[in-house]
Amino acid sequence: MKRQGKNEKLVSDLKDGLSVTELPENLSKNNIISAVSGDAQAKTKAIPLEYGRNNRIKKAVAVAAAFAVVLGSVAVAGSQRNKPTVVPESVKAYFSDTTVTEKPESSNADSDIIEENEPESAEKRIAPKKINGYIEIENLFLSYAERIKGSLTRYYTDTAVVPGDNAEAVTGAADDSFEVQSPESEPDTPNDFSGTNIQVAGVDEADILKNDGNYLYAVSTSASARTTKIRIIDPTPDAMKILSEFSCPGKSVREIYITGDTLTAICDNGVYYDSLSISAVFYDISDRSAPVKTGDFTQQGTLVSTRLTEGSLIILSTYNGYCGGYDEQAVKNNCVPGAGLNGNMEKIPTQNICMLPDAIPGSYLVATKIQLSRGADSAKTVAVLGGGSDVYCTKDTLYAVRESFSYAVPIEGASDMLWATSENKTQIYAFSISGNNISFKSSGTVEGTALNQFSMDEYNGFLRIATNFRDRKSGKVSNIVSVLNSSLQVVGKLSGIAPGETIKSARFSGTKAYLVTFLNTDPLFVIDLNTPTAPAILGELKLPGFSSYLHPISDTLLVGIGPDGDDSGMNGKLKVSLFDVSNPAKPAEVNKYVIDGSPVISEAYNNPKAFVYDASRCMLMFPVSQYSTNSHNSFLAALPVDTASKSFGTMLSYRQLNIADYGNILRGTYIGDTVYTFSQLGLCAFDRATQTQLSCLSFADVTSYNIYPATN
């Protein structure tokens, strides 16, 4: 009788809610009300009751579907009529009360992986939920699958790796007394060579070209053989040669790390990144002519990013728990991601999985830490129910962000208006990576979406993040800088930056943030973050075009590279700007260098790893590509900077003699007085001073893509 009374209240509220909008015929108001009130004569494809295992489950699914219809339909109607969406409390309560649960399987009561943070503040943070066994996760995923079965396109094939049902953690030995050992000391190398352009000192990032001062290490893709190869190269300027080349069977190498005599390959387990898992494959390269594989570690999901710091490799992937489909057995098999050594995949144990209170079943963010000195069997893996897109990492903390969505659940036969719509918010996850463990610390949310990893920075215990925000009601665009404390609670926010414009680049440096936005011109904002609770704009500079990457070269000088422009927008040229920010209230472009001619772009526009700053020579390096109707030029530009006079010098150009043989330049690097250019097709060496090409090394099995003849 109690339930019947509750049903009557629910039906009354549903009627009120559904009265605000028109629904398609198969989601008619009467059909939905009948389904919730238990009318056996109701006939609707929109609420598939046959999927339930008993009457109570069927009822729960029906109510879930109706609840979703109310949310989705009313939300759309509300947005169209500029009225707020109101969800009746009895609808929420009914759905919560009828959620199906089963007796959980046993699990460890305590977890040393998930840490619960309870900061002292007016806004008390809800702690992550501890999971009582795999059955709880299965029920959560099955409940959601029932509501969306038959409605969503399956984005993945049925070839998912299925972890074993009886899984223990693949976490290696938990020796808390062990201290992470630094990699073996590297062989004697010249001090004068360039490494990968990284964001945080001491936190390395993987790349397709690595340079240790003695050897070059390159990753290239063969279009004909559909494979990737790693090559170790003797860089002797006039006699370069390949010492060894190898591939990872069944895997596509994305990027690599070099740590002393260890090469780590980050791979997709498939061709051209079409895979459901990623691997870190380790090689002993003490003999550069004969690398030896020493092990590998695999985790499910698609690659988000990696980092290498304090002798430990961090791997992040995002995993779709519905990769096998929405049928009951497929959901049970795949709703928990797996990880393991040498292809032996096992489910991540529940004590290493964090479920936030507002989590919606779907994607996981999977994070692994491996101590290189102890090998792949030291891997420790955790997961958070939620996805990820960009990563910022310090030596102690790993931050991952994802765009947050508000779901109006799609129902079979329903109109497109029930698909997910963006809230324009960013979810932030923080992991502790200090010591031997990796553990979930906290989560938080900010308004807007981040552009890339350079939109984030940590300073004195505060995380700062720049986001682009679109108001869902008004459609107006602006930008925000938010400051969060160690518990990821927002303590300071600067809103309304550059209305109508979008962020094109961001860079943080100490107590300052530099933000470039763009519509037709390029405003450079200098933002004061000295007081975390009160960020403020100090100065602004407007210029044509915009800088898509910013690089500090001193405390008062900032370099920007990106498309040039005029008052009407971009003009097809490339511009390097030198900004003087010594007076934050009046930032100034004190010099610029424009590369003209045919339409010109740079790999460094969107990939900072293609940008090199040689601090000892005050020299910028970046690849340039010029296109015209029947020609294509590619070269490495080197632009000197005189920091005293705050000006650029004469640009040097390292231009390959035959681009048809050696392809579009993706990276540049140097060892001493030799400059090297790298493309998918080969490697060339140049004399730094004369720009003379000394030798080239062709990767014979790699074919070019639509390469035009070079223009002399």
N, C-alpha and C positions, 0 to 999 in steps of 0.2 A: 504493500500500500504506500509505503514511503517512496518507493521508486515511481509509482504511478503519479503521485503528487508532483514529484520532481519533473516527470515527463510533461505534465500539463503546463507547468511553468515554462519549461523549455520550449514547448510548441508555441506558447503565447509569445515568447520573445523572438522565436524564429519568424513568426508571422510579421512581427513588427520590423524585424531586420530585413526580411525579403520584400517588404513593401516599398523599399526605396529605389528599386531598380527593376528593369525588365530582364528576364532570363530566357535562354533558348527553350524551345518546346520540351525537349527531353529533360530539362532541369526546371520544369515548371514549379511554381510555388506549391501547388497541391501535391505533386510527386514528392518533393522534399519533406513536406509536413507529414505525408503519409508514411514515408520511410522511418521518420523519427518516432512517430506515434505508434508504429507497429502494425499498420494496415497491411494485411496479407495480400490485398488486391492491387497494391501499388505496383506499377510496371514502369521501371525506368532503367535505362542502360547506364545512367550516370552514377548509380550507387550499386556496384556489383556485390550483392550479399553472398553469392555462392562461394566466395573464397573463404568464408569463415569456417572454423572447425566445430563450433557449437553455436547455439542461439545467442549466447552472451557476446561472443566474439563478433558474430554477424551484426548484432546491435551496435557494438562499439565501432565497427567499420562504417556502418550506415551513418552514425552520428558524426564520425570523423569526416566523412565525405560531405555531409550537410554543413558541418562547421567550416570546412574548407570553402564550400560554395558561398557561405555567408561572408567569410573573410575576403575571398577573391572578388565576388560580385559587388559587394558593398564598397570595397576599396576602390574598384574601378569607377563605380558610380560616384563615389565621393570625390575622386580626383577630377572627374568630368564636370561635376557641379560645384567644385570648390567647397565641399562640405566635409567635415571630419568624419572618419569611420568610427562607429561605436559598436563594439562587440558585447552583447549582453553577458553579464556575469554568470547567469545560469547556464549559458551555452558553454562557457569556459569550464565551469565547475562540472558539468555533466561529462564533457570529454575527458577531463582529468580523472573523474571517478570511475569511468568505464574502461580505462586503459588496462589491457590484459597483462597479467604478470604470472610467472610460474615460480616454483620453488628454485632458488638459485643453487648452482653447484658450489662446492666448497672452494674457497680461495684463501690466500694468505690475508690475515686480518690487518696486518700492518704493511705499509709500503715505504721503502726508502727511496722511491723514485718520485712520487707525487708529493709535493710539499704544499700545505694549505697555508695561505697567508691571510691574516686577519688584521689589517692595518687599523690603527686607531684614528678614526675620522667620522665625521657626521654621516657620510655615505658608506655604510658597512658593506664590504665586498662579500659576495656569496662564494663560499669555498667550493672547489671542484668536488664532484660526487665520486665517492669510492664505488667501484663496480663489484658486485657480488657474483662473479663468475661469468663465463661466456654466454650462459642462457639469458642473462639479463640483456646483453648486447643483441643477441639473436632476436629476442622479443621486441626490442626497440626497432630494429631494422625491419622485422616482419610486419609489425604494426603499420609502419610507414609504407612498406611495399604494397600492402593490401590496398592502400588508398590511391596508389599511383600505377598499379599494375595495368599494363595494356595502354597506358597513356603517354609514356615517355619513349622516345627513340633510344635504342640501346647503342650507346656510343662506343662500346668496346666489344670485342669478339668473345667467344666462349672458350678462349685458350688460356684463361687465367690459371696461374699456378695455385693449387689448392693446398694450403698448409695442413699438416696432420691435425687430427682432432684432439689427440692427447699430447699437448705441447707443453714443454717446459721452456723457461726463458733461455734464449741464446745470448747470455750476457757475460760469459767468461768468468774467470775467477774474481771473486769480490774481495780483494786484498786491500783493505782500507789503509794499511800501513805502507803500501807501495807508493812511491813518488814517481811521477811521470819523468822518465829519463829523456834528456835532450837527444836528438839524433846524433849519430856519430859525427865527429868533426869532418867538415868537408875538406877535400884535398886543397893544397895551396892553389889559390886562384888569383888572377889580377883583381885589384880593387876597382878597376875601371871597366865595369860592364853594367848593362841595364837589366833590371828584373821586371817582373810584371807590375803594372800600375795598380796599386791596391788602395783601398779606402782607409784602412786602419793599420797603423804601424804594428808589425808583429803578427798580423793576421793575413796569411797568404791566401790567394785565390787562384783557382785552376785556370789554365788557358791552353790554347792550341799551339803556342810556341813558348818554350822555356829556355832560359839561358843561365848557366851556372858559372860562366867565365872561362870554362875549359871546353865545353861541348854545347851544342844546340840540340834541342829535342822538339820534334815537330809532329803534328797530327794532321793528316790530309785524307781526303775522301776520294775514292775512285768511283767515278760515275759509271764506268763500264762494268766493273766487277761488283759494284754496290757494297764495298767494304771500306773500312777505315784502317789506316796503317800508322804505326808509331815509328819514327825514324830517329836514330841517334847519329849525329853528324859531327865529324871532325871539321872545325871551322877554319882551318888553315886558309888564309885569304886567297892564295893563288892555286890552291890544290884541295879544295873542299872534297870530302868523300863521305859516303854513307858507311858507318861502321857496322850498323845492324838495322834491320827493319823487321817488324813483326806485327801481327794483328791479334785480337782476342777472339778466338773462334766462337761464332754464334752471337757476338756482341758488336755494337757500334760504339767506338770510342768517341766521347764528347770532348773531354779535356784531360789534362794531366797535371801532376805535381812532381817536383824533384826535391827530395830531401836527402842530402848526402848521397849514399849509394842505393837509395830506394826510389823507384819510379812507381807512382800510383796512377792508374788509369781509371777514370770515371766513365762508365759505360752504360749504354742502354742494352737490354737483352733483346735485341731485335734489329731490324734493318731500318735506317732512317728514323730512329726514335719511336717506331711503332711497337711499343712494348708495355708490359704491365709491371716491370721491375727494373731496377738499376743495380749495378755492381761496382764495387771498388776492387780492382785487381792489382795485386802487388808483385813487383819484380825486383830482384836483386840485380843491380847493374854495376857491381864492383868491377866486372869485366864488361866494358861498354860494347864490345864486339859480340858478346854472348849473354844477353839477359836471361835470367832464370825466374820463372814464375814461382812465387813462394806461398800464394794463397789468394783467396778472394772471399768477399762478403757481399751478400745480396739482400736487398730489402724491396718489398713490393711498392709499387707506385711509380709515378713519373717524376723526373728530377726537378726539384725546385732550385737548389743551389748546394754548394759545398764550401767549406773553409778548412784551413789547416793552421792551427795555432798551438803553441806550447807542446809541440810534438804529437798532437792529436788531430785526427781527421774527423770533421763533422759532416754528416751527410743528411740532407733533407729531401724528402719526397712527399708527394700528395697522392693518396690512394683512394680509389673509388670502391666503396663497399658493395656496390651493386654491379661490379664489373662482369659478373656472370649472369646477370638478369635478375628478375623479380620473383621467380618461382621459389617456393619455400626451401627446397634443398639447395638451390644455388645461393640463396641469401645466407643460409647457415654455413655453407662452405666458404663464403667470401666476405662475410661482414666483419671479420677481424683480419688485419694485415699480418703478413708473415715476414720473417727475416731468418737468415742463417748462413752458415759457412759452406763454401764450395757447392752451392746449389741445393743444400739440404734445408728446405724451408720449414719453419715451425711458427705457429701462431705466437704473436707477442702476448706474454702473460697479462692477465687482467690487472694485476697490481702495477703494471707499467703503462696502463692506458688511463688517460684522464678524460672524464666526461664533464663538460661544463653544463650548468643547469639549463641553459637555453639552447643546447646543442640540437641540431636537426640531423637525423641520420643521413649519411652520404659520404663525404670525403673526410679522410684522416690526414693530419700532418704527422709524418713519421720522421723521427730524428734519431740518429745513431752517432756514437762517439767511439773511435778506435784509436788506441794508443799505438803508434807505429812501432815503437821499440819493443812492444810485446806481441805484435802481430795481430792478424784478423780475429783470432779467438779471444781478444780482449774487448770485442764489440759489446756495447750496451745500447739497447734500443728502447725508446719510449714513443708513445703516440698520443695525440690529442684529437678528439673528434671535431674536425674542422679542417679546412684546406690551407693552402699557403701560396704566395706568389713571389714575394721579395724578402730578402734577408739582410739584416745588419748584424754584425758580429764584433764583439770585443774579445779580449783574452779570457774574460770571466763569464760573459753573458751573450746568449744568442737570442736575437729577436726575429720573429717571422710575422709577416702581415698577410692578411687576405681581405678582399672586399667582402663586406657582409651583405647578405641578401634577406629580403622578407619574402617568404614563400606563400603564394596562394596556390594550394595544391591542385594540379591538373587532374581532372576526372574524365574517364572514358566518355567520349561523345560531347564533351564540353567545348565551349568556344575558346579562342586563343587568350581571352582576357584572364584566364585562370593561371597563366604561366607566371613564373617567379619574376618579381620586379625588384630593382635595386633600391636599397635604403640609402645608398651613397654614404656608407660608413665603412670604417676599416677596423677589423679585429686584430689585436696585437697579442702575440704569445711570447712569453719570456722563458728561457731555459737557462739554468745554471750549468756551466760547463767547466767550472774550476775543479781542481783535484782530479779524482779518478772517475767520478760519475757524471752522468747527464741527468738532470731532473727538471720537471716542470715547476716553474716558480709562480707565475701569475698571468693573468690576462686582462686586457683593457680594450676600450673602444674609443675611437675619435671620429669626428665628423669628416667626411670627404674621403678621397682615395689618393694613395701615394703614387708618385710617378715611378720611382725606382729606389734602389738601395741608398742613393745619395740624398734622398728625401728624409733620411733618418740619421740620428747621431746621439751618442751618449756623452754627457759631460757632468762631472761632479755628482754622479748618482742620478741624474735626470735624463730621461729620454726626450729628445725633441723631434718632432715630425711635421713635415710640411705636406698639406693635402689640398687637392682641388675639390671644391664643394659645389654641387648643384642642388638647389632647393627644389624638392619634389612638387611643391604646390605652385610656386611662382615660376619655376624653370630658370631662375636667375643663377648665374655662375659667379663664384668668387673663390678666394683662397684663404687657407687657415694655417697658422703655425700653432701647434699644441705642445705643451710641456707636461710630462707625466713623471710622477715620482717612482720609486723603486717597486711599488705595488701596482704600477700602471694605472694610477688614478690621475685624471687631469687636474693639475694644480694651477695652470696658467694657459690662457688662450688669446691669440690675436686673430680676430675674424675680419672679414670684409676687405681683404687685400686685393687690389686690382680687380674690381667688379667687371664681369664680362670677359675676362681673360683667363687663360689656363697656364699652369706651371710648365715651363720647358726645361728648367734645370734648377737644382738647389745644391747648396754646399754650406756646411756648418764648419766654423773654425773658432774654437774657444767660446767666448761669450757672444759671438756674432753669427748671424745666419745671412746668407746671400741667396736671394731668390730672383729668378728670371721668369717673367710671365710674358705672354704674347697674344696680340690680336692682329694689329697691323704694325705696331712698333714694339720695341723691346725695353720694358722697364726693368732696371736692376734695382732691387730693394735691398737696403742694409737694415737688418733687424737686430735690436738689442735684446739679448737674453741674459744679461747680467743678473737681473732679478727674475728668477724662474716663474714667479707668480704674476709678473706684469711685463710680458714681452711687448715691445713697442717698435714702431718704424722710426729709424733715425734719419734716413735719407733715401732719395729716389733719383734715378737717372733714366731718361727715355732716349732710345736710339732706334734707328731702322734695323730690321732683321731681329735675330735673337741668338743667344748663346745656348746651345744644347748641352754643353759640358763646361763646368767651371773648375779651375785648378789653381789653388793658392801657390804662389812661388815665393812669397815672403809674408811677413806680418801685415804689410801694407799694399801688396800688389797681387792682383788676381787676373788670371788669363781666362778668356772665354773663347770657345770655338763653335761656329755654327753658320747657318745660312745668312748671307748678307741680304739687305733689303732696302726699300725706300718707303716713302709714306704710304704707298699702296700695298705693301707687303713684301714678300720675298722676290728676289730678282735673278736667282739662279747662280749667284756667285758665292764664294766661300769667304768668310771674314774671321780673322783672329783679332780679338780685342785685348788691350792691356788696360786694366782698370786700377786706378789709384784710390784706395779706400782708407788712406791715412786720416782723412777727415770724414767720418762716417755720415755726417750730416750732408756732405756734398761729394758723393762719389763721382769720379770723372773718368771718362775714356781718354787716357793721355796719349795713346797711339793705337793704330790699327793697321792690319795688313790684309789686303783683299786679293784673292786669286780670281782672275777674270778669265774670259775666253768662252769656250763652250760650257754648257751646264756642268757644274762641278759639285762633287760631294766628297765626304770623307767617312771612312769606317768609324772614325772617332766621334762622329755625331751622336751615335747611339750605343757605342761600345767603348767605354773609357780605357779598356785594356789595349786599344789601338793607339793610345796617346802615351808618349814617353817624354819625361822631363829630365834632361841631363843637368843636374844641379851644379856639377863641377864646372861645366862649360856654359851654364845658363842658356841651354839650347832646348827648344821644343821640337818634337818630331811627331809626325802624323801622316798617314797615307792619304793620297789624293787621287781621285778618279775623275777624268774629264770625258764627256761624251758629245758626239755630234752625229749627224746622219750616217756617215760611213767611216767613222774613226773612233778610237777609244784609247786614251792615254792613262797610264797609271804610274805614279811615282811616289817616293817618300820625301816629304818636305821637311826641311830642318831650318828652323827660324830662331836666330840668336836674339837674346833679350839683354839689353843693357839696363841693369836695375838702378844704376846711379842716375843716368839721364832719363830713365823711364821711357825707353823707346826700343823698337825692333831694329835689327840690322838687316843685312841683305840675305834673302832666303837662298838656301842651298837645295839642290834637287838631285836625288838619286833615282835616276830613270833607267829602267831595264831596257836593253837594246831591242829585244824582240818580245813584245808582250804576248804575241800569239803562242810563244813557247812557255812563258813563265807566268802569265795570268795577272789577275787583279790583285794588287798588294793589299794584304790584310793586316800585317804587322811589320814593325821595324824594330831593330835592336842593334846593339853595338858591343864590341869587345875592343877596348883600347882605341886605336885609330882606324878600325875597320867597322863600317856600317853594313848591316845585312837587311835585305828585304825578303819577306816571306809571303808566298801565295799558295793556293792549293796545288799549283803546278810546279813549284820549285823554289829554290833559294838562291839569291845573288849576293855577292860581296863587292863592296865599293871602298875606295880610298876616301877617308873622311874629308880630307882637305881639298883634293882635286876633283872629287865626285866621279872618278874614273871607275868603270866597271872592271873588277879584277877577275872574277870567275862566276860561273853559274852552275847550279846543280839541278838537273831536271828530274822530276819524279815521273818516270816513264810510264807507269801504269795509270796515271791520272790524266783524264781528258778534260779539255776546256769546254766552257759553256758560252756559246755565242760570242767568241772573242773576235773583235774587229782588228784589222791590221793597224799597226802603230802609225801615228802621224809624226813625221820627222820634224 
